[in-house]
Each structure stands twice: as structure tokens, then as C-alpha cells.
């Protein structure tokens, strides 16, 4: 229980009606969760406006309301606080309620279109290996040392995020590595979070269903770095054309990494095979089980961040050499008899898919088939659908277009939109199979000895979302089971 005025510390108040010295049991922004003694924060979301539920929150026991627009009807026993941006205020209030947990450990945020999960997870694994108590906030899972907490969003809402940070502090964590999505930045979910470092991976076509224009998407990412304090560090990818844009207005210490451009942290790929990468990083050679140029970038970002956090170079390089990728990121298995290589990857943007396909092209001999199983999610950016199909056809011998997470959309219509602009040569390579399990099984049936199957789009996900229901579904398990059947 805390005083409302203490929870509002650092929140810019435009108007107050009532007593801010009242004791508050909890903070809520979902009126359905309000209980007696809570403060209800009326936020304006994409689907709903919390101001419409102020009366409901009061009827359930809310004794204070934080809002952008004062209600016409005021309840005398309730305290009302008007702010400019209630989503931003929620972040500050959440940090205050949980006693500013982000100031009591070192938090590094990772943002960009692709690579966020891999970089955050690799940093988590490295610092665990080095003996630290560490937290992880990611698309795949949240972790406190070796304890896993299920993840529902890339970046949780402000209340859950600060609660998670507080749990990390209780368990003795001194570091936390987290993905920072463009949605979270735009929706102020990270307001009030103190970051000691930020990493930019890359920026490509994604989330235009939400941000509407690429410029808006870029500016959402850039805001993360613009808000960094002067005692923080930022590391940007110099090989990405938007890398330097991210540093334009930041007060933080600036560092760069690259494979191809002059940079503070440099690497060169010496060898790239299905057995892993051999790299030269800042003059030191190392081998890793990670595969592909995109993973060279991920490792270089991890290397730069660890050095910036004060870890000795030799310790960082030793740890890098034993790291393994995040689940569902170029995750591969090999059938025991036919030696068919199955690759599962989360690639769900044109650029991410291109990077995976280019990696496979750079490794394969050319004598084997590459069969790609690809889909696009429903209720998401429709403009990337034909791009995903085209890039799959350009790099593969056969392509099976299938469902991803169709959500509220008709999966057959999504596939039609994916294939709409394919040329005749591309269309000859394509099969359309709506049922994703059947698509994977068909790819396995078409594969011969030594062929490669790429199953893209879902990666680590253990479900398929159809019409609001999440059904159990695991690409890797289905691929593994089918391989066993074919090897009999």
C-alpha cells in the first residue's frame, strides 16, 4: 500500500480534484481487474479508450482516476488526476509503485526489426555463463536466472514489466537484457525504465499495419535512443543504412559495430558452414556453433555490449565461442537416414527471410533441393505478403505457401495475396497447402537424400492462432516426427 502522491512522483500533473494523500493498493489500466482501493489509469489504446470505463472502475472500487480528460460527472469520494499522456504516466507510476527496480540493476535494451531475440538471449546466456544473476525479457520467454516465466508480448505492459524487474531484484539479478519493440516504445510501455545501454540491430519492412509509414516505424525505434541518458551507451549497426540515424539525437556514449564498414567493433567471417561460423573479432579468431552472416552481426552486437559493460575481452570471446542460438532461430535438425536438413526459423519479414535464404545459399553445394515452407500472419501488414512469396521463390527450388497464424483472416485468402504478383517462372515452383502440418509433411515427402527444408515464420512458437483460439502447434516437433516416419 502506497500513497497516491508518491506513486505520482515525476508525473506532470495538469489538474487535480481530490486528495492525493490517499493510500493505494494497486494500479490498474484494465477496468475488469480493478479492486477496492485501486487507482485506475485511463489509457487510450488501439482498440479501446479507457476513459469509457472510468465509471465501471469506480463501481468496482477504484478510489483514484488518472486520465487525459476529466469526466463531466465527478464522484466526490474519488480523486481525479489529469495528465497529458496517461500511457506515459502509467509507466512512471508503475516504476514508482515497484520502487524503481530498473535503477537497481543494469538493463540493456535491444531494438530493431530482426535479431532482437537472438541478441538479448545471447547476452543473457553469456552473463549467466560468466556467473552473474541475470534477467531476460524476450519474445520467446522471460527468465530470471534459470526460472522461466511465459512471455505473451515482446515487451510487456508497464505494470507487468516493472513487476518482472522487481522479481529480478528480489532474486539478486544485477543485469537484465530485454527486447524493446516499436509498439512498446510508441505506447510508452518503457516509460520510467532506466537503461544503461541500447543496441540497434537493423531496420527493414515490418509492422506497417501499426505504424502506417516506414518513417513512423523508424521514428519509433529512434525515440528509444533519443531518450537515453548521458551516462548510458548505445551501439548501432554501421552496415545498416539507418544505423547512424539512430544516433543523431542521443546523449548517450556512441559505439558502432560492422562487418563491412569502419566501426568500433569489427568482425570478419572466415568460414560459414552448417557446422558454424569461424570469425575474426577485433583481431582474435573464434569458432561458434551459430550459423550465417546475420548471426555474425548478432554476436558482434553482443561482443560490443559486453565490452561496454566492462567485461574483459578475453572473457567475452571465450563465452561467445560456446553460445548457442535462441530457440527457433536457424534451429536445425537432420534426418538420420536420408540426411535431409530441416531448418526452423522465426523469419516473418521479407528481410529476415532473405537473410536466412542467403545464408543457406552461401552454404549449400547446389546439388541439393531447397524446399521452403512459408506463410504470413493474418491481421498484420499485408504489403509484405507478395514480397515473402517472391523472395522464397527466388532462392528455393520448391515453395509451399501455407498458413502462419491466420488469426481472424481466411488463410486461403492470405495465400492468394502472397502469390498474386508472382511471375510464371516463380509460380511453377509453388504449391499452396492451407494446413500447415500437411505443408510440412509434404515438404518432407518431396525431399530427397541431402535436401534442405526451411520452415519459416513461427520459429519458437508453440501454437497456431485461428479465429481467436491458440491451438497447440510446434514446427520443430512436426518436422522431427515426420523425419522419423520417413526414416523407418
NUBAKOL-894882 format. One line per 3 residues: number of its first residue (from 0); for each residue x, y, z of C-alpha. Coordinates in steps of 0.1 Angstrom, whole numbers, plus 5000, padded with zeros to 4 digits. Example, Ala and Ser with C-alpha at 12.3 -4.5 7.8 and 13.67 -1.06 7.14 Angstrom:
BEGIN
0> 5123/4955/5078 ~ 5137/4989/5071
! end
This chain:
BEGIN
0> 5000/5000/5000 ~ 5014/5034/4989 ~ 5002/5070/4989
3> 4989/5082/4956 ~ 5011/5113/4957 ~ 5042/5091/4960
6> 5031/5069/4930 ~ 5026/5102/4910 ~ 5062/5113/4917
9> 5078/5127/4885 ~ 5044/5127/4867 ~ 5035/5161/4853
12> 5000/5169/4867 ~ 4977/5192/4848 ~ 4948/5192/4872
15> 4939/5175/4905 ~ 4904/5171/4921 ~ 4905/5154/4955
18> 4931/5141/4979 ~ 4964/5127/4966 ~ 4974/5115/5001
21> 4950/5085/4999 ~ 4965/5050/5002 ~ 4965/5030/4970
24> 4965/4992/4970 ~ 4973/4987/4933 ~ 4975/5003/4898
27> 4952/4991/4870 ~ 4946/5002/4834 ~ 4922/4973/4826
30> 4888/4982/4843 ~ 4880/4945/4845 ~ 4908/4940/4870
33> 4900/4969/4893 ~ 4895/4961/4930 ~ 4887/4981/4961
36> 4914/5007/4968 ~ 4930/5008/4934 ~ 4939/5037/4911
39> 4926/5033/4876 ~ 4947/5048/4848 ~ 4925/5055/4817
42> 4948/5049/4787 ~ 4939/5054/4751 ~ 4947/5021/4733
45> 4945/5009/4697 ~ 4912/4990/4702 ~ 4897/5008/4732
48> 4897/5041/4752 ~ 4900/5036/4789 ~ 4881/5068/4796
51> 4849/5050/4786 ~ 4854/5027/4816 ~ 4860/5052/4843
54> 4825/5047/4858 ~ 4829/5010/4857 ~ 4863/5012/4875
57> 4848/5034/4902 ~ 4819/5010/4907 ~ 4844/4982/4912
60> 4862/5001/4939 ~ 4887/5025/4923 ~ 4894/5054/4947
63> 4915/5074/4922 ~ 4914/5080/4885 ~ 4943/5092/4863
66> 4931/5104/4829 ~ 4937/5128/4800 ~ 4902/5141/4800
69> 4883/5149/4832 ~ 4848/5133/4834 ~ 4818/5156/4833
72> 4804/5139/4863 ~ 4827/5138/4894 ~ 4823/5114/4923
75> 4831/5132/4955 ~ 4849/5104/4973 ~ 4872/5097/4943
78> 4905/5116/4935 ~ 4909/5126/4898 ~ 4942/5135/4883
81> 4945/5149/4848 ~ 4978/5143/4828 ~ 4989/5150/4793
84> 4996/5114/4784 ~ 4981/5087/4806 ~ 5002/5059/4790
87> 5034/5077/4798 ~ 5021/5084/4833 ~ 5013/5047/4838
90> 5050/5038/4831 ~ 5062/5064/4857 ~ 5036/5053/4882
93> 5045/5016/4877 ~ 5082/5023/4883 ~ 5073/5043/4915
96> 5049/5016/4927 ~ 5076/4989/4925 ~ 5103/5013/4939
99> 5121/5019/4906 ~ 5136/4984/4901 ~ 5153/4994/4868
102> 5176/5018/4887 ~ 5188/4989/4909 ~ 5203/4967/4881
105> 5218/4973/4847 ~ 5193/4970/4819 ~ 5203/4968/4783
108> 5176/4971/4756 ~ 5178/4957/4721 ~ 5157/4971/4693
111> 5155/4967/4655 ~ 5134/4947/4631 ~ 5154/4914/4632
114> 5178/4900/4657 ~ 5163/4914/4689 ~ 5156/4880/4704
117> 5189/4865/4694 ~ 5210/4894/4708 ~ 5191/4896/4741
120> 5191/4859/4746 ~ 5228/4855/4737 ~ 5237/4883/4762
123> 5216/4866/4788 ~ 5234/4833/4782 ~ 5268/4849/4782
126> 5263/4867/4815 ~ 5248/4835/4831 ~ 5279/4817/4819
129> 5301/4844/4835 ~ 5284/4837/4868 ~ 5260/4867/4871
132> 5224/4866/4882 ~ 5205/4878/4851 ~ 5171/4886/4838
135> 5157/4882/4803 ~ 5127/4898/4787 ~ 5120/4884/4752
138> 5095/4873/4726 ~ 5103/4837/4733 ~ 5104/4837/4771
141> 5111/4858/4802 ~ 5137/4844/4826 ~ 5151/4851/4860
144> 5183/4831/4861 ~ 5171/4795/4853 ~ 5135/4801/4861
147> 5112/4806/4830 ~ 5082/4829/4830 ~ 5059/4826/4800
150> 5060/4855/4775 ~ 5029/4870/4759 ~ 5044/4901/4743
153> 5078/4911/4730 ~ 5078/4938/4756 ~ 5052/4935/4785
156> 5030/4964/4796 ~ 5045/4988/4820 ~ 5029/4972/4851
159> 5040/4937/4843 ~ 5074/4949/4832 ~ 5081/4967/4865
162> 5067/4937/4884 ~ 5091/4915/4865 ~ 5120/4938/4872
165> 5111/4938/4909 ~ 5111/4900/4909 ~ 5145/4900/4893
168> 5158/4923/4920 ~ 5144/4900/4947 ~ 5163/4871/4931
171> 5196/4891/4932 ~ 5198/4900/4895 ~ 5224/4926/4886
174> 5218/4926/4848 ~ 5187/4924/4826 ~ 5187/4921/4788
177> 5154/4929/4771 ~ 5139/4932/4737 ~ 5123/4966/4731
180> 5096/4965/4704 ~ 5085/4995/4683 ~ 5050/4990/4697
183> 5063/4993/4733 ~ 5082/5025/4725 ~ 5053/5041/4708
186> 5028/5030/4736 ~ 5052/5042/4763 ~ 5054/5008/4779
189> 5091/5015/4788 ~ 5084/5050/4803 ~ 5102/5052/4836
192> 5127/5024/4828 ~ 5163/5033/4833 ~ 5185/5018/4806
195> 5223/5016/4809 ~ 5226/5006/4773 ~ 5208/5003/4740
198> 5215/4982/4709 ~ 5203/4988/4673 ~ 5203/4957/4651
201> 5187/4968/4618 ~ 5156/4983/4603 ~ 5135/4967/4575
204> 5100/4963/4563 ~ 5077/4953/4592 ~ 5048/4965/4614
207> 5034/4989/4588 ~ 4999/4977/4598 ~ 5005/4996/4631
210> 5029/5024/4622 ~ 5014/5031/4588 ~ 5046/5045/4573
213> 5082/5034/4573 ~ 5092/5069/4587 ~ 5068/5064/4617
216> 5083/5030/4623 ~ 5119/5044/4621 ~ 5110/5073/4644
219> 5095/5049/4670 ~ 5128/5030/4671 ~ 5148/5062/4671
222> 5129/5075/4701 ~ 5144/5047/4722 ~ 5179/5061/4716
225> 5168/5098/4718 ~ 5156/5092/4753 ~ 5188/5076/4765
228> 5207/5095/4793 ~ 5243/5107/4790 ~ 5256/5080/4814
231> 5243/5052/4791 ~ 5258/5037/4760 ~ 5243/5029/4726
234> 5257/5005/4700 ~ 5245/5007/4664 ~ 5250/4986/4632
237> 5270/5007/4608 ~ 5262/4983/4579 ~ 5225/4992/4582
240> 5216/5024/4563 ~ 5196/5036/4593 ~ 5223/5028/4618
243> 5236/5064/4622 ~ 5201/5078/4621 ~ 5196/5062/4655
246> 5225/5081/4670 ~ 5215/5116/4657 ~ 5199/5130/4689
249> 5211/5107/4716 ~ 5230/5120/4746 ~ 5245/5085/4753
252> 5280/5074/4746 ~ 5281/5062/4709 ~ 5296/5030/4697
255> 5294/5012/4663 ~ 5298/4976/4650 ~ 5301/4963/4615
258> 5313/4935/4592 ~ 5318/4958/4562 ~ 5322/4993/4574
261> 5347/5011/4596 ~ 5335/5006/4632 ~ 5345/5004/4669
264> 5338/4967/4670 ~ 5347/4948/4638 ~ 5345/4912/4627
267> 5353/4892/4596 ~ 5337/4859/4586 ~ 5365/4833/4579
270> 5342/4803/4573 ~ 5304/4798/4572 ~ 5291/4762/4572
273> 5263/4741/4587 ~ 5288/4733/4615 ~ 5290/4770/4624
276> 5309/4802/4619 ~ 5346/4810/4622 ~ 5352/4846/4629
279> 5379/4871/4634 ~ 5367/4896/4660 ~ 5389/4926/4667
282> 5420/4905/4658 ~ 5410/4873/4676 ~ 5398/4842/4659
285> 5370/4821/4673 ~ 5346/4793/4662 ~ 5309/4792/4672
288> 5280/4768/4665 ~ 5259/4798/4653 ~ 5254/4799/4615
291> 5252/4827/4590 ~ 5261/4863/4584 ~ 5231/4875/4604
294> 5245/4856/4634 ~ 5279/4872/4629 ~ 5261/4906/4633
297> 5243/4893/4664 ~ 5275/4881/4680 ~ 5293/4913/4672
300> 5265/4933/4689 ~ 5268/4910/4719 ~ 5305/4915/4720
303> 5302/4953/4718 ~ 5276/4954/4746 ~ 5296/4931/4769
306> 5328/4952/4764 ~ 5308/4984/4770 ~ 5295/4968/4803
309> 5331/4964/4814 ~ 5337/4927/4808 ~ 5373/4917/4799
312> 5378/4910/4761 ~ 5392/4875/4766 ~ 5362/4865/4789
315> 5338/4878/4763 ~ 5354/4858/4734 ~ 5356/4826/4755
318> 5319/4829/4763 ~ 5310/4837/4726 ~ 5326/4805/4714
321> 5302/4783/4734 ~ 5270/4802/4729 ~ 5240/4786/4711
324> 5212/4804/4693 ~ 5178/4812/4707 ~ 5151/4786/4701
327> 5136/4789/4666 ~ 5164/4810/4652 ~ 5181/4790/4624
330> 5173/4759/4645 ~ 5181/4728/4625 ~ 5178/4690/4627
333> 5190/4663/4603 ~ 5170/4631/4595 ~ 5191/4600/4605
336> 5187/4580/4573 ~ 5181/4604/4544 ~ 5203/4632/4559
339> 5176/4658/4550 ~ 5184/4690/4568 ~ 5154/4707/4583
342> 5158/4744/4594 ~ 5132/4761/4616 ~ 5134/4799/4617
345> 5112/4827/4630 ~ 5118/4848/4599 ~ 5085/4866/4593
348> 5096/4897/4574 ~ 5109/4898/4538 ~ 5144/4909/4550
351> 5146/4882/4577 ~ 5136/4856/4552 ~ 5160/4869/4527
354> 5189/4867/4553 ~ 5180/4831/4561 ~ 5178/4821/4524
357> 5210/4839/4516 ~ 5227/4820/4545 ~ 5215/4787/4531
360> 5226/4796/4496 ~ 5261/4805/4509 ~ 5264/4771/4525
363> 5247/4747/4501 ~ 5265/4729/4473 ~ 5238/4735/4447
366> 5233/4698/4441 ~ 5205/4695/4466 ~ 5170/4709/4466
369> 5159/4737/4488 ~ 5122/4734/4498 ~ 5107/4764/4516
372> 5075/4763/4537 ~ 5064/4799/4541 ~ 5033/4817/4554
375> 5022/4852/4565 ~ 5003/4861/4596 ~ 4968/4874/4595
378> 4957/4909/4608 ~ 4992/4921/4601 ~ 5010/4942/4574
381> 4995/4929/4541 ~ 5021/4946/4519 ~ 5048/4922/4529
384> 5028/4891/4517 ~ 5038/4892/4480 ~ 5074/4901/4490
387> 5077/4870/4512 ~ 5064/4847/4484 ~ 5087/4863/4458
390> 5119/4861/4479 ~ 5111/4824/4487 ~ 5107/4816/4450
393> 5139/4834/4440 ~ 5161/4814/4464 ~ 5142/4780/4465
396> 5137/4751/4442 ~ 5102/4744/4456 ~ 5080/4766/4477
399> 5049/4756/4497 ~ 5028/4785/4507 ~ 5008/4778/4538
402> 4992/4792/4569 ~ 5011/4810/4596 ~ 4989/4825/4623
405> 4958/4834/4602 ~ 4941/4850/4633 ~ 4908/4864/4621
408> 4916/4862/4584 ~ 4909/4834/4558 ~ 4942/4816/4554
411> 4934/4807/4518 ~ 4930/4844/4510 ~ 4963/4852/4527
414> 4980/4826/4504 ~ 4962/4841/4474 ~ 4976/4876/4483
417> 5011/4861/4487 ~ 5011/4846/4453 ~ 4992/4874/4434
420> 5023/4891/4418 ~ 5044/4860/4412 ~ 5057/4857/4376
423> 5051/4825/4356 ~ 5085/4811/4364 ~ 5080/4816/4401
426> 5045/4801/4401 ~ 5059/4769/4386 ~ 5078/4764/4419
429> 5047/4769/4441 ~ 5023/4746/4459 ~ 4996/4760/4481
432> 4986/4740/4511 ~ 4965/4757/4537 ~ 4970/4732/4565
435> 5005/4740/4579 ~ 5011/4705/4593 ~ 5002/4690/4559
438> 5025/4715/4542 ~ 5055/4705/4564 ~ 5048/4668/4558
441> 5045/4674/4520 ~ 5079/4692/4521 ~ 5094/4661/4537
444> 5078/4638/4512 ~ 5092/4658/4483 ~ 5128/4659/4498
447> 5154/4635/4486 ~ 5187/4625/4502 ~ 5207/4656/4514
450> 5180/4681/4505 ~ 5172/4711/4527 ~ 5138/4721/4541
453> 5132/4756/4555 ~ 5101/4760/4577 ~ 5098/4798/4582
456> 5076/4822/4601 ~ 5068/4807/4635 ~ 5101/4795/4649
459> 5098/4791/4687 ~ 5060/4795/4688 ~ 5042/4765/4703
462> 5007/4775/4689 ~ 4988/4785/4658 ~ 4962/4812/4663
465> 4930/4807/4643 ~ 4898/4828/4649 ~ 4909/4839/4683
468> 4919/4805/4695 ~ 4955/4793/4701 ~ 4959/4757/4691
471> 4990/4737/4701 ~ 5014/4737/4672 ~ 5052/4733/4670
474> 5070/4734/4637 ~ 5101/4716/4651 ~ 5081/4688/4667
477> 5062/4681/4635 ~ 5093/4682/4614 ~ 5111/4658/4638
480> 5082/4634/4639 ~ 5079/4634/4601 ~ 5116/4627/4597
483> 5113/4597/4620 ~ 5084/4583/4600 ~ 5103/4588/4567
486> 5135/4572/4581 ~ 5117/4540/4591
! end
